Amino acid sequence: MSPEDQETWKRALARFREEKDEFFRSDPDSPFPPEAKRAFPGLNYFVPDPDYRMEARLQRYPSPDGVVMGTSKGTRQLFNRVGFFDLSVGGGGFRIHAYQSAQRQEPSLFIPFRDATSGEESYGAARYLDLEVEHDDEYAVDFNYAYNPYCAYSDDYVCPLPPQENWLKVAVRAGERKFHG
């Protein structure tokens, strides 16, 4: 990434984070109850790091298979395993799988994952990435946009848990950190 592109990327990420904090602070669809919104200090984030933004091609499976994911409430949700990305960060390579909901008309790719920061620096159950479908299967997989599911903020939500194939051994120090509200 050129220095100019990096500055543009940093500004876009900062704007995204500011808008998300404002949504959590004031929107009726925020996962926080009204009394918690008033005292909401903003989410905790890792420092933006362009090394966690990787250009990668989605390696599609010839025929996506169904995957049942457990949830934070002990229920199950059905997804289709669409393909995977082979990525590298900090000198370590890993494979991460992408899914689409089999129960809703969600065209985006859903990437739930755990990593070596889970439970310590980041939310223990999972973090998520959502990617808009690219018809040429070329993606910018940017973990700086990784986010905590709503069940990290309230027991009122049901959140899918990542299958073991998306339990990464590497530390992904990008995106949202553990929330200390």
VEXDREN-2710 file (C-alpha; in Angstrom, 1 decimal):
% VEXDREN-2710
k/r/px/py/pz
1/MET/0.0/0.0/0.0
2/SER/1.4/3.4/-0.9
3/PRO/1.7/6.0/1.8
4/GLU/-1.2/7.9/0.3
5/ASP/-3.3/4.8/0.2
6/GLN/-2.4/3.9/3.7
7/GLU/-3.5/7.4/4.9
8/THR/-6.8/7.0/3.1
9/TRP/-7.2/3.5/4.6
10/LYS/-6.5/4.9/8.1
11/ARG/-9.0/7.7/7.7
12/ALA/-11.7/5.3/6.5
13/LEU/-11.1/2.9/9.4
14/ALA/-11.2/5.8/11.9
15/ARG/-14.5/7.0/10.4
16/PHE/-15.9/3.5/10.5
17/ARG/-15.0/3.2/14.2
18/GLU/-16.4/6.6/15.1
19/GLU/-19.7/5.8/13.3
20/LYS/-19.9/2.4/15.1
21/ASP/-19.3/4.0/18.5
22/GLU/-22.0/6.6/17.7
23/PHE/-24.4/3.8/16.7
24/PHE/-23.7/1.9/20.0
25/ARG/-24.2/5.1/21.9
26/SER/-27.4/6.4/20.4
27/ASP/-29.2/4.0/18.1
28/PRO/-32.3/2.2/19.2
29/ASP/-30.9/-1.0/17.7
30/SER/-27.7/-0.8/19.8
31/PRO/-27.1/-3.9/21.9
32/PHE/-26.9/-1.7/25.0
33/PRO/-29.9/-0.8/27.2
34/PRO/-30.6/3.0/27.5
35/GLU/-28.8/3.3/30.9
36/ALA/-25.6/1.8/29.5
37/LYS/-25.7/4.0/26.4
38/ARG/-25.5/7.1/28.5
39/ALA/-22.2/6.0/30.0
40/PHE/-20.8/4.3/26.9
41/PRO/-17.1/5.3/26.5
42/GLY/-16.7/3.8/23.0
43/LEU/-15.4/0.4/22.0
44/ASN/-11.8/-0.8/22.6
45/TYR/-9.8/-1.4/19.4
46/PHE/-6.4/-2.7/18.5
47/VAL/-4.1/0.0/16.9
48/PRO/-4.8/0.0/13.2
49/ASP/-2.2/-2.1/11.4
50/PRO/-2.1/-2.4/7.6
51/ASP/-0.3/-5.8/7.9
52/TYR/-3.7/-7.2/8.9
53/ARG/-5.2/-6.1/5.6
54/MET/-4.4/-8.8/3.0
55/GLU/-5.4/-9.2/-0.6
56/ALA/-6.5/-12.7/-1.2
57/ARG/-8.5/-14.9/-3.6
58/LEU/-11.4/-16.9/-2.3
59/GLN/-10.8/-20.5/-3.0
60/ARG/-14.3/-21.7/-3.7
61/TYR/-15.5/-25.2/-3.0
62/PRO/-17.0/-26.9/-6.1
63/SER/-20.2/-27.6/-4.1
64/PRO/-20.6/-25.8/-0.7
65/ASP/-21.4/-28.1/2.1
66/GLY/-23.6/-27.4/5.1
67/VAL/-22.1/-26.6/8.4
68/VAL/-24.0/-26.5/11.7
69/MET/-22.6/-23.9/14.1
70/GLY/-23.4/-23.9/17.7
71/THR/-24.5/-20.6/19.3
72/SER/-24.0/-18.7/22.4
73/LYS/-27.4/-19.9/23.6
74/GLY/-26.8/-23.6/22.9
75/THR/-28.9/-23.6/19.7
76/ARG/-27.7/-24.3/16.2
77/GLN/-27.6/-22.4/13.0
78/LEU/-27.0/-23.7/9.5
79/PHE/-24.4/-22.2/7.1
80/ASN/-22.9/-23.1/3.8
81/ARG/-19.1/-23.4/3.7
82/VAL/-18.3/-21.4/0.5
83/GLY/-14.5/-21.5/0.4
84/PHE/-11.4/-20.5/2.2
85/PHE/-8.6/-17.9/2.2
86/ASP/-4.9/-18.8/2.6
87/LEU/-3.4/-15.8/4.5
88/SER/-0.2/-14.9/6.3
89/VAL/0.4/-12.5/9.1
90/GLY/3.5/-12.0/11.2
91/GLY/5.3/-14.7/9.4
92/GLY/2.7/-17.3/10.1
93/GLY/0.4/-18.7/7.5
94/PHE/-3.2/-19.9/8.1
95/ARG/-6.3/-20.9/6.3
96/ILE/-9.7/-19.3/7.3
97/HIS/-13.0/-20.5/6.0
98/ALA/-15.9/-18.3/4.7
99/TYR/-19.6/-19.1/5.1
100/GLN/-23.0/-17.9/4.0
101/SER/-26.1/-18.3/6.0
102/ALA/-28.3/-21.2/4.8
103/GLN/-31.2/-19.8/6.7
104/ARG/-31.3/-16.2/5.6
105/GLN/-30.8/-14.4/2.3
106/GLU/-27.4/-13.0/3.2
107/PRO/-25.2/-12.6/0.2
108/SER/-22.2/-11.5/2.2
109/LEU/-19.4/-13.8/3.3
110/PHE/-19.3/-14.5/7.0
111/ILE/-16.0/-15.3/8.7
112/PRO/-16.3/-16.2/12.4
113/PHE/-13.0/-16.9/14.1
114/ARG/-11.1/-17.4/17.3
115/ASP/-7.4/-16.6/17.6
116/ALA/-4.5/-16.5/20.1
117/THR/-5.9/-13.3/21.6
118/SER/-9.4/-14.8/22.3
119/GLY/-10.3/-14.6/26.0
120/GLU/-7.3/-12.4/26.8
121/GLU/-7.1/-9.4/24.6
122/SER/-10.3/-10.0/22.6
123/TYR/-13.7/-11.4/23.3
124/GLY/-13.3/-15.1/24.2
125/ALA/-16.1/-16.7/22.1
126/ALA/-15.4/-15.2/18.7
127/ARG/-14.9/-12.3/16.5
128/TYR/-16.4/-11.9/13.1
129/LEU/-15.6/-10.4/9.7
130/ASP/-18.2/-9.7/7.0
131/LEU/-17.2/-9.3/3.3
132/GLU/-19.4/-8.1/0.5
133/VAL/-19.4/-10.7/-2.3
134/GLU/-16.8/-9.9/-5.0
135/HIS/-17.8/-11.6/-8.2
136/ASP/-14.2/-12.1/-9.3
137/ASP/-13.4/-13.7/-5.9
138/GLU/-10.6/-11.2/-5.2
139/TYR/-10.9/-9.7/-1.7
140/ALA/-9.3/-7.4/0.7
141/VAL/-9.5/-9.4/4.0
142/ASP/-9.0/-6.7/6.6
143/PHE/-8.9/-7.9/10.2
144/ASN/-8.9/-4.3/11.3
145/TYR/-12.6/-4.5/10.7
146/ALA/-13.1/-7.7/12.9
147/TYR/-15.8/-7.1/15.4
148/ASN/-17.3/-8.7/18.5
149/PRO/-20.8/-10.3/18.1
150/TYR/-23.6/-8.6/20.0
151/CYS/-23.5/-11.4/22.6
152/ALA/-20.2/-9.8/23.8
153/TYR/-22.3/-6.9/25.0
154/SER/-25.7/-8.5/26.1
155/ASP/-27.1/-11.9/26.9
156/ASP/-30.2/-11.0/24.8
157/TYR/-28.5/-12.1/21.6
158/VAL/-27.8/-15.4/20.0
159/CYS/-24.5/-15.6/18.2
160/PRO/-22.9/-18.4/16.1
161/LEU/-19.7/-19.7/17.4
162/PRO/-16.8/-20.5/14.9
163/PRO/-16.2/-24.1/14.0
164/GLN/-12.8/-25.4/15.0
165/GLU/-11.5/-25.0/11.5
166/ASN/-11.5/-21.3/12.2
167/TRP/-9.7/-21.5/15.5
168/LEU/-6.5/-19.8/14.5
169/LYS/-3.2/-20.4/16.2
170/VAL/-1.9/-17.0/15.3
171/ALA/-2.7/-13.8/17.2
172/VAL/-4.8/-11.4/15.3
173/ARG/-4.1/-8.1/17.0
174/ALA/-6.5/-6.1/14.8
175/GLY/-10.1/-5.0/15.1
176/GLU/-12.2/-4.9/18.3
177/ARG/-10.7/-5.8/21.6
178/LYS/-12.4/-7.2/24.6
179/PHE/-15.1/-4.7/25.9
180/HIS/-14.7/-3.5/29.5
181/GLY/-18.0/-1.7/30.0
END
